[in-house]
Amino acid sequence: MSVKVRIPAQLRQLTGGEGVVECDAGPVENIIKQLEEKHGGISERMLENGELRRFINIYIDGEDIRFEDGLATEAGDGAEVSIVPAVAGG
């Protein structure tokens, strides 16, 4: 059982340029741990004190995990997990 994790351009230097990484299905926090095991340094860019950084958004099949169970939100087999950094500017 796996999910596809879409990696934004800002983090691809940590994944060797890969835009999509496969991980085992499960809670988002476990998916982030898997990403860290495969691509060291990625979790520190996404998490702060064990919580998702406020400028990082994660969606599972288009649904924002902040409105679900946060890092405990389950990504089922075949789901698409998208990591989307917030964009600001003027």
ChimeraX attribute file (.defattr): number of C-alpha atoms within 10 A of each C-alpha:
attribute: neighborCount
match mode: 1-to-1
recipient: residues
	/A:1	11
	/A:2	16
	/A:3	21
	/A:4	20
	/A:5	23
	/A:6	19
	/A:7	20
	/A:8	16
	/A:9	14
	/A:10	11
	/A:11	18
	/A:12	16
	/A:13	13
	/A:14	18
	/A:15	19
	/A:16	9
	/A:17	13
	/A:18	14
	/A:19	15
	/A:20	17
	/A:21	15
	/A:22	17
	/A:23	20
	/A:24	17
	/A:25	20
	/A:26	18
	/A:27	16
	/A:28	21
	/A:29	19
	/A:30	17
	/A:31	22
	/A:32	18
	/A:33	15
	/A:34	16
	/A:35	20
	/A:36	16
	/A:37	12
	/A:38	14
	/A:39	16
	/A:40	13
	/A:41	14
	/A:42	19
	/A:43	18
	/A:44	13
	/A:45	13
	/A:46	20
	/A:47	15
	/A:48	11
	/A:49	7
	/A:50	11
	/A:51	11
	/A:52	19
	/A:53	14
	/A:54	11
	/A:55	11
	/A:56	14
	/A:57	16
	/A:58	22
	/A:59	21
	/A:60	21
	/A:61	13
	/A:62	11
	/A:63	12
	/A:64	16
	/A:65	19
	/A:66	13
	/A:67	9
	/A:68	13
	/A:69	12
	/A:70	16
	/A:71	18
	/A:72	13
	/A:73	18
	/A:74	19
	/A:75	23
	/A:76	17
	/A:77	14
	/A:78	14
	/A:79	18
	/A:80	20
	/A:81	28
	/A:82	20
	/A:83	17
	/A:84	16
	/A:85	18
	/A:86	9
	/A:87	7
	/A:88	6
	/A:89	3
	/A:90	2
